[in-house]
Structure formats: C-alpha cells, structure tokens
Amino acid sequence: MTAIAWSLVGLMAASLGVLSAALYSGLGRIDALGARIDAQGAHLGTRIDALGQELRGEIRDLRDTVHALDVRLTRARG
C-alpha cells in the first residue's frame, strides 16, 4: 500500500512539474505577443502621425489655392 501511495505522490509531482513548465512557457509566449502588439501599436501611431502631417500639408495647399483663386476672381470683377 505504501508503494502505491508513493507512486501516486511521484506521479502528482511529475504532473505538477510538467504543468508548471507548460505554464511558464505559455507566459513567455504571452510576453512575446505583448511585445509584438506594443511594437505594432508604436508603428501604427507613427504612421498615423505621418498621415496627419501629410493631410495638414494638403489642406494648407488647398487653402492657398482657394485664396489665390479668390484673389484672381476679385481682381477680374474689379
């Protein structure tokens, strides 16, 4: 009977070892995934900033064009 009990204790200890190794490995993968998500977020933020600057430049150009057209039309009506 004692041998069976010790065998079961050994089996449970081995199972806990395997389980803890799997959990530890899973945590490493979750950390790596989090780092990749953070990097993508930083890249996306940089891209959004660049697009915002490009859009502001386009709006400035459009305003300049509209202003120049307004000046020309005002002079033509004269």
N, C-alpha and C positions, 0 to 999 in steps of 0.2 A: 504494500500500500504506500509506503514512504517513497519508494522509487517512482511510482506513478505520480505522486504529488510533486516531487522534484522535477520530473519530466515536464509536467504541466507548467510549473513555475519557469523553467528554462524556455519552454515554448512561448509563454507570455512575454518574457523578457526579450526574446528574439523578435517577436512580433512588434513590440514597442520600439525596438531598435530600428526595424525596417520602416515602421510608421514615422518615426522622428526623422529619419534620413529623407523620406519622401516629402515630408512637410518642409524640411529645411531646403530641399531642392526646389520645391514649389515657391517658397518665399524668395529665393534668389531669382527665379523667373519672373515673379511679380515685380520685384525691384527693377529688373532689366526692362520690363514692359513699361513701368512708370517712367524710367529714364527716357525711353523712346518716345513716349507720349509727351513728356516735357520738351524734348528736342523738337518734335513736330509743332507743338504749340508756339515755341520761340520762333521757329521758321515761319509759321503762319502769321505771327504778329509782325515780323519783319516785312513779310510780303504785303500785308495789309497797309503798313505804314508807307511802303513804296508806292502802292496803288493810290493811296490818299494824296501823296505828294504829286503824283502824275496827274490825278484828277484836278487838284488845285491849280496846277500849271495850265491844264486845258481850259479851265474856267477863266483864268486870267487872260489867256489868249483870246477866248471868245468875247470877253468884256472889252478888250482892246479893239477887236474887230468891229463890234457893235458901236463902240464910241466913235471910231474912225468913220463908219458909215453914217452915223448921226451928224457928224461934223460936215461931211460931204453933202448930205441932203439939206442941211441948214444953209450952207453956202449956195447951193443950187437954187433954193427958194428965194434967196436973197434980198 
